Amino acid sequence: MRFQVLDIVPHAPHPVTGEIISVHERLQRVVENAVLTERLGFDSYAVGERHAGEFVSSAPTVLLGALAQATERILLSTGVTVLSLLDPVRVAEDYATVDQLSGGRLEIVIGKGNEDKHFPLFGLDLAKQYEYLTENHELLRRLLREEHVSWTGVHHHDLDDVTTYPRPFDGPFRIWHGSATSTVAVDLAARWGDPIFSANALQPRENYLVLIDRYREQLEAHGHDPALGYVGSGSGGLFLADTDEQAVAEYRPIYEAQAAKLAAAHAGDPRRGKTMSFTTIEEAVAHGPALVGTPERVAAKILDYHKSYRHDVQSVSINPVLPYPQQQEVLTRFAEEVVPLVRREVSTTLWGPEDPGRARGLT
């Protein structure tokens, strides 16, 4: 199995103490954690994109440019590029620049995003978010693969003989599709033979599994090789300690305060994927995707989820309100104590020599 660290770069006060670091320090930690992640042997480091709420990830390409210069080996990615909002011409230009800076170490995950408020910021209609996503994805694919593109669409203005520069490092970089609540994303991925990344963060396993299963069914229906239908899985938080009891006790105040805050922010909104389905840490550990406990328990949980998802890459996120040395300690313990236990049981061709679509700069 492959492993990724994802930071969507939330920047909010500690839910218990109210303490908050500066934006400068928060962004510096993104870069420092990427360097640490690479040194620890993780396969990929991803940053999110948000344009509303308590996040400082509104310029992911700027962050990725910094990461491209700070790292040498690790795959760089997004989680997710909110393509519904963006002009595909600019996306092609920006991410090809990152691809060049990184020496061909880029793949991106696209989606419509999990934030309603950013659509009015860009003068867009929330009700058309999937229309935007579908059209923008098709145009982006062409711009990355072709020169002299002419285009007539519904939402994007017409193009005539357009070639975006710079071109990608060595052919088009791979596009994954983020999957959380809708069949639209998985159907789009399956149509084009692209891989998917399940959010697997807030809901019960079954809610995500139905989308993963549909993706694999549709992938074969469209005639694509199922062996290349790679699947990634997120997680509902990561916290490690010497005993399960210690991990639950130490992480409880943070998890339950953040769950309550999210529930209050979306009060009266019945849509799935907007709030945590598990309000207590015990529920999240026993029935949800939270990776909280000893390294052995966390490894066992990843393997248990793999029985359902058969995923190729596991993404984890460190809660940024933890003391910074503790964040680094958790990452280190995960790499040294959890990863070997999982890799002993699960293998994949993803990002290896048998993966024809992998980022060209990976060795």
Secondary structure, DSSP 8 states (H G I E B T S, - for coil): -EEEEEE--B----TTT-----HHHHHHHHHHHHHHHHHHT-SEEEE---SSSSB--S-HHHHHHHHHHH-SSSEEEES-EEGGGS-HHHHHHHHHHHHHHTTS-B-EEEE--S-STHHHHTT--GGGHHHHHHHHHHHHHHHHH-SSEEE--SSS--EEEE--SS--TTS---EEEEESS-HHHHHHHHHHT--EEE--SSS-HHHHHHHHHHHHHHHHHTT--GGG--EEE--S-EEE-SSHHHHHHHHHHHHHHHHHHHHHHTTT---TTSS-S--SHHHHHHHSS-EEE-HHHHHHHHHHHHHHH--SEEEE-B-TTS-HHHHHHHHHHIIIIIHHHHHTT----TTSTT-TTS-TT--
